[in-house]
């Protein structure tokens, strides 16, 4: 089985055969974990602000949450700051949620048999869950500019999660054949014994090691991190950089009302 990192959602191949872990560490992934920790029952996803407003009008009693440009749009109850949600009681609440990158990435991988949401705060739990599924694993970075531009923060986090996988399973270091590479490119399939890291996973992990696990340094170097600091939201960087504080693993679920995020049973 193979582990890969898609630095943008559109780079993912063979989504229907892989467990996908969506990474939007600054901040949607972390916020979704926090919402579920605070008791949210379900989180309905919208592709953008207008769609979120339309969906909200059809969901009496729901909370309208999310961001555009990093801040809550007019009329939204809450934004996308996980620190903000820490003080909220969301027990039994339904949330309608739209962000610039994370919710778009979740929509892009909806064809996967298992979509999980990962960040530093649930790093061990999300990797335990992904490995237990027994499928190839794709770490899918949400990126910037509506998923069209590379995001250092997400790739750094994905590289950290690759390291967690490497600590749990034996990685096959044999080089793939040209035929294997051609099959991977054309269909997303890869035939090998045990676990293998795609070069994308190797590169992300190497990026992570260059920072010597200094999460805040990577965040401050990233465009997303710099933008949050300019908005006066540096506390979000510290919160998003905390490791293994949660065993909550959000997962994507479908319904007649569209895509939603729910809490998977917590991993012991």
N, C-alpha and C positions, 0 to 999 in steps of 0.2 A: 504494500500500500504506500501511497505517496502523500507527502505533505508539501503544499505549495503556498505561496503568498501572491495574491493578486493585488498589485499596488493601486489599481483602480477596478471598480466592479466590471467594466466592459472587457477586462483582460482575462476573466475567468472562463475556463473551458469545461465542458462536460458537467455542468452544474447538477444535472439530474442524477449523477452517480456519487455525489460527494456530500459529506457533512460540511456545512459552511459556518464559519465563525465570523460574524460581522464585527469589525473594529472601527469605531468612531470614538476614540478615547477622549477627545476634547470636542463634544462632550456627550453626545447622544447615548453611546453605549453605557457610560457611567450613570447618566441620568435615568435610563431605563432600569438599571439595577436598583438605583435608589428609590424610584417610584414603587417598584415591587416590594422592596424592603419596608416601605412605609404603608403597605397594605393595599395598593391599587389592585383592583380585581382584573381588569383588562385594559389594554392600551390600544386604541384603534389608530392606525397609521394613515396619514394623508401625505400626498406627494408635495404639497405646497400650502401656503397660507390660505389661498382662496378655497381650495378643496377642503381644508380643515374647517373653515367657517361654515361651508355648506354641510359637511358631515355633522358638525356640532349642532346645527339647527334641527337635525333629525334625531338627536340623542338627548332627550330631556334629562336633566340632572347631571350630565357629563361635565367635565372640566376641559376647557380649551387651553392647550399648552403648546409651547414650542418657541421657535425663534426665526427671525430673518435678519441677517447681518449681525447675528450674535445676541440680539435683544428681542424681548417679547413684542410682537406686533400689537397695534392698537386693538383693544377689546379682548385680548387674551388674559386668562386668569393668572397664568404663570409662564415663565420663559423656559430656558434650557439649562439653567444653573443647578447642578446637583446639590450644591450647598443650600440653595433655597428650599429644595424638597425635604431636606433633613428635618426641618421643623414642622412639616405638615403631617396631618393625620389623613391618610388616603384610604383607610379601611373601607372596603366595599365600593370604592369609587371607580367609575369608568372615566378614562382620559382619552381625549382626541389629541393627537400629537403630530406635529410637523416640524422638520428641521431642514436646514439647507443641504445636508449631505447624508446623514445617517438613515433617515427614513427612505430616501431614494435608493440607497444601497440595499436595504432590506427588500424593497420591491424588486430590485434587479435579480435577486437570488431566490425568489419565491418558488422556483421550480425544483429546488433542492429537496431531498427527502428529509433533511433535518437542518434547520437554520437556528443557530445559537448566537447569543450576543455576548461579546467578551471585552474585557478591559483589565486594567491592573487590579482593581478591587476584587474581582472574582476570578483571577487568573487560574488558580489551582482547580477551582470547581468547574470552570468551563472546559478546561483541558481534560479533566477526569471524565466529564460527560461525553466529550467528542471521541475520546479513545474507546469508551465503552460501546459506542455505536458500531465500531468495527468496519468503517468505511474510510476511503481516502478523505483527507482533511484539507480544506481550502480556507486559509485565513484571508478574508476579503476586506481590504482597506477602503474606507468611504472616500478619502481624499478631500480635496478642496474644490471650490468653484462649481458646486453642484455635481461633484464626482468627476470632474474633467481634468483636475490637476493633482499632481503628487502631493501627499501630505506627510511630512517627516514624522510628525507625532504618531500617526497611525502605523507607519511602517516600522518605527521603533518599537511600538507595543506589539505588533505582530511578530517581530524578531524575538522579543522577550517570551512570547507564548510558544514560539518554535523551540526555544531553549527548555521550556517546561516539558514539551513533548520528548525532547532528546533525553531528559532526565528519567523518563518513564519507560521508554522502549529502546531496544537496540536498533541503531540506525545502520543500514546496509551502505557501506561506503564504496561499493563497486560501481564503476561508471556504466551508465546505460548504453545500450547499443544504438546505432543510428536508426535501426528499425523501431526500437522502443520510443525514441524521440519523435520519429515521424508519426507513430501511432498516438502518442500523447498530444501532439499538435493537432492532428486531424480529428480525433474523437474524444480526447480527454482520458483515454484508457491507458493504463500502464501495468505491465506484467512483471512482477519481481517477487522474490521471497522476502518476507518481513517488511520493514519500513525503509523508505528511501526519501531523502530530502531533494526536492527539485532545486535547481540553482536559484530560483527566486526566494526560496526559504533560506538557503545558505546565505544569500546576500543580505536578507533582512536580519538574520541572526548576527552576521558579522557587523552590521551597522549598530546593532544593540550593544555588542561587546566593545565597540570603540568608545562608547559613553561610560563604560564600566558600571552599568546599571544605574547611572545617575539620571533618574527619570526627569527631574526638574530641569536639568541642563538641556536635555533633548526637547522638552516642552518649550523652553525659552528660546531655543534656536528655531523652532517651527513657526511658520506663518500663522497658524491657528493660535498658538500660544502668545505670540506677539500681539495679535489682534485682541485677545481677551485681556491682556495686560493694559492695552490702550483704553479698553472699555471700563477699566477699574475692577476687573473680575479675576485678579491674580489668585484669589483664594480658591477658585475653581481648579487651578493648576495643582495646588497642593493637595486638594481633595482627590482629584483624578489620579494623582501619582501614588496614592497609598495602595499597598499591595496586600492582597489576600485578607481583606477585612470582611468579605461576604462569601457565603456559600450559595447565594441566589444566582440562578442561571436563567435569564430570560430566553424564551424561544418563540419562534414565529408560528402562528397558527392561522388557518384560513377560516372564513365564514361567509355566509351570504352577504354580510355587511361589509366585506372587504378584509384586508389583512389586519391582524392584531397581534400583539405581543402579550404573552401570559407567562406566569412563573412555572418553570419545570420543577418537579419535586426536588427538594434540596438534596444535594449529594452529601452523604454522611462523611 
